[in-house]
Amino acid sequence: MNKHKVVLFMKGNPSSPKCGFSRQTVGLLREKGVEFAWFDILSDEEVRQGLKRVNDWPSKLLACLSVQNSAMR
């Protein structure tokens, strides 16, 4: 995550999103010209569960966006 300012943890990949929320998020990021990296949370159950714990997400995780803000350093 430290290599990219924006990382989208999504279901599927930007070319083939596996849910509507992921599809909409990719579309919004592209529309706004935001460069982003992505990770398919369906490919690694441990990562998906870890994101749910870190973000206190009680239900199925649809997508998670991580934004590194240099002003916050």
C-alpha positions as CSV (number, residue, x, y, z in Angstrom):
1,M,0.0,0.0,0.0
2,N,2.9,2.4,0.6
3,K,3.9,2.4,-3.1
4,H,0.6,4.0,-4.3
5,K,-1.4,7.0,-3.1
6,V,-4.7,5.2,-3.8
7,V,-5.3,1.5,-3.5
8,L,-8.7,0.0,-4.2
9,F,-9.5,-3.3,-2.5
10,M,-12.3,-4.6,-4.6
11,K,-14.1,-7.7,-5.8
12,G,-12.6,-8.7,-9.1
13,N,-10.3,-6.3,-11.1
14,P,-10.9,-3.0,-12.9
15,S,-11.5,-4.7,-16.2
16,S,-13.9,-7.2,-14.7
17,P,-15.4,-6.0,-11.4
18,K,-17.4,-8.7,-9.6
19,C,-19.9,-6.4,-7.9
20,G,-21.7,-3.2,-8.7
21,F,-20.0,-1.2,-5.9
22,S,-16.6,-2.1,-7.2
23,R,-17.7,-1.2,-10.8
24,Q,-19.0,2.2,-9.7
25,T,-15.9,2.9,-7.7
26,V,-13.6,2.1,-10.6
27,G,-15.7,4.2,-12.8
28,L,-15.6,7.2,-10.5
29,L,-11.8,6.9,-10.0
30,R,-11.3,6.7,-13.8
31,E,-13.7,9.6,-14.4
32,K,-11.8,11.8,-12.0
33,G,-8.4,10.8,-13.5
34,V,-7.2,9.2,-10.2
35,E,-4.3,6.8,-10.7
36,F,-4.9,3.7,-8.4
37,A,-3.6,0.3,-7.7
38,W,-6.0,-2.5,-6.9
39,F,-6.2,-5.8,-5.1
40,D,-8.9,-8.5,-5.6
41,I,-10.2,-9.3,-2.1
42,L,-11.8,-12.5,-3.5
43,S,-8.4,-13.9,-4.2
44,D,-7.2,-13.9,-0.6
45,E,-9.6,-14.6,2.3
46,E,-7.0,-13.7,4.9
47,V,-6.6,-10.2,3.5
48,R,-10.4,-9.8,3.2
49,Q,-10.9,-10.7,6.8
50,G,-8.0,-8.5,7.9
51,L,-9.6,-5.5,6.2
52,K,-12.9,-6.2,7.9
53,R,-11.2,-6.2,11.3
54,V,-9.0,-3.2,10.7
55,N,-12.0,-1.2,9.4
56,D,-14.5,-2.6,11.9
57,W,-16.7,-3.8,9.0
58,P,-19.5,-6.0,10.4
59,S,-20.9,-7.4,7.1
60,K,-19.4,-8.6,3.8
61,L,-16.7,-6.2,2.6
62,L,-17.7,-4.8,-0.8
63,A,-14.7,-2.6,-1.4
64,C,-12.2,-0.6,0.6
65,L,-10.3,2.4,-0.6
66,S,-7.0,3.3,1.0
67,V,-5.7,6.8,0.3
68,Q,-2.3,8.0,1.4
69,N,-2.3,11.7,2.1
70,S,1.1,13.3,2.2
71,A,-0.3,16.2,4.2
72,M,-1.0,13.7,7.0
73,R,2.6,12.8,7.5
